[in-house]
Amino acid sequence: MLLEIKYLRIIIVLLGLSFKQAIVAQEGSYEISVPRLQESVKIDGVLNEEVWNSAASFSNFSQVEPKSFAKPSQKTEVRVFSTSSALYIGVKCFDTEPDKILAKERRRDNPGRGDDRVRIAFDTFGRGTNYYYFGVAGGGGKADGVVKAGSRPDLTWDTIWDCDTSLDSEGWYVEFEIPFRSLAFDKNNSVWGFNIEREIRRNNEKLRWASPTRLRSMWTLQGLGKLKGLNDLKKGIGLDLRPTLLTRYRSLDGSESDFDLEPSFDAFYRLTPSLTATMTWQTDFAETDVDERQVNTTRFPLFFPEKRAFFLEDAEKFGFGGISRSPLPFHSRTIGLDSNGNRVPIRLGSKITGKEGKWNIGLLGVGLEETTELDSDEVYVGRVSYDIFDESSVGGIFTLGDPRSNEEAETMGVDFELKDSSFINDNIGIFRGWAMRTDTEKGSDTGWGLTAMYPNKPVWGRITVQKMGDDLDPAVGFLRRPGIYELWSFISYETYPKTDLINEIDFDLQTHIDTDLDLTALTEEIELETEIEFTSGDFLEMSIRRERELFDKDFEIYDDIIISEGDYDYWRASAQLGTAQSRGVYGSIGSDLGLTDYLDGKRYGANGKIGW
């Protein structure tokens, strides 16, 4: 095993060396001094105001795909300026064939790949650990999110900003207005990390300003350019008020009626440019998005993401140990819903979130009203971490209360993250760890976890080991399965054939193993997947997967459908062929075939879709 690890490290080093020289040789200095102007512009997607002529401008874009550092097929010009209260960015996406520009998408936070797009990123603290993401499709659909280095954007984050697009005979255009009060930043830091990317869908072409190479994605926070001169920024009084009035009318049998008025109120106040206080009274969740329907065919609870605006505000400040789903010491979805999914009214809630110096802070308190099943209750959460070295941190978390029962509960945990952007030839290396203890009326127990990540290209790898005790129970969090050791691993390799037919081939290998605390395997999953992306944007995916489940007792998978106790082992293969959304009318067709029996029966699947 040690010999295998040694050779794997040698391979990674050699791959890094083979690409480092090209990156270093072709990267230049990407710095823009942002002029401070008195006049703003109307956000209509038409860059015709005189003030744009006084903005800083640049057009030195290069291809990322299909060929890194190559000359783009179309010219892109960016203009940037600020007022005391907002940052303005105008992008001219010139196109010699404007009738072929793809500009239909208007949905918010849609990750679809049909339109031409522009994406921008800001690292407002300059630490290379987190940043803000904004994007707009040719049709005007906008997206915003927060990104933790090495991860993809979390699009559940929404803030106040404006953008618009327009189209004419020379191309398409974007205007951004991003108020400084919508972002957290270090008031003593006048230099922000910045990058911008453009996609020309019909050519499957991606252009970027800084670090225009496949080996650095927008999500790694490496090789960002700089926006300079962002000092003395004004955030106004920093107060946003959102009153709501919900009315309900019910008529029963035509003889009885019921009419209700339910006022609610949200307030957001910037204590400092990087610290926000949030308050909610009689919280209204009427506009919350409906959950996607999930069918649970497992023995364990399903994870549902948070979608309520009050809890989504600065939700990343409560992240712990790099855990994405389980075992989360705090998952706000548990607040406001009982164990049967019924609404528990929130009487009053408040938060303080943000950053002060090297301290990252998340404090939450919520008061819950009495229901027929639950007494009135209060829940408290505190999450604090401290920045160490250039990109690392240590921290802790505590929760007090159980929003789904009348019992007392407490959770405490500590964690760390060590990040090095110069690990193995200027690539990123991340090492994380956490430990947790829960105390409930059924008992006390502990858990711990370690994760090592190499989130780079062409090699991306991650391995996680976790232990959850039998009585581990984060009452304000989410736990998929107690009493186990859990192993996750993922390794990916991308290759870029020198051919006009294929743009990229990805090979992914992932494994997941659950064992009991005596190391007896309970669940085993291993999957090998290959995706071929053609230069046209069409794609072909193929995978083969082995699963094993050990049931120590009969399991009711659905009403009156029983899976008997036993050891089940089965194989599946799947394939999917799809056409690029840039074709206008696009679609995909796929199959999921059981190569052996699935549990005690057969399982076959087919899927397809068409869109325009």
Beta strands, then each sheet from edge to edge (+ up, - down):
strand 1: 31-33
strand 2: 56-58
strand 3: 62-65
strand 4: 76-82
strand 5: 86-94
strand 6: 117-123
strand 7: 130-137
strand 8: 142-148
strand 9: 162-168
strand 10: 171-179
strand 11: 192-200
strand 12: 205-208
strand 13: 225-228
strand 14: 239-252
strand 15: 256-272
strand 16: 275-281
strand 17: 346-356
strand 18: 359-368
strand 19: 377-388
strand 20: 392-400
strand 21: 409-422
strand 22: 427-440
strand 23: 443-455
strand 24: 459-468
strand 25: 484-495
strand 26: 502-515
strand 27: 521-534
strand 28: 539-551
strand 29: 555-558
strand 30: 561-563
strand 31: 566-578
strand 32: 586-594
strand 33: 604-611
sheet 1: 1+ 13+ 11- 6+ 7- 8+
sheet 2: 1+ 13+ 11- 12+ 3-
sheet 3: 2+ 4- 5+ 10- 9+
sheet 4: 14+ 15- 16+ 17- 18+ 19- 20+ 21- 22+ 23- 24+ 25- 26+ 27- 28+ 31- 32+ 33-
sheet 5: 29+ 30-
end
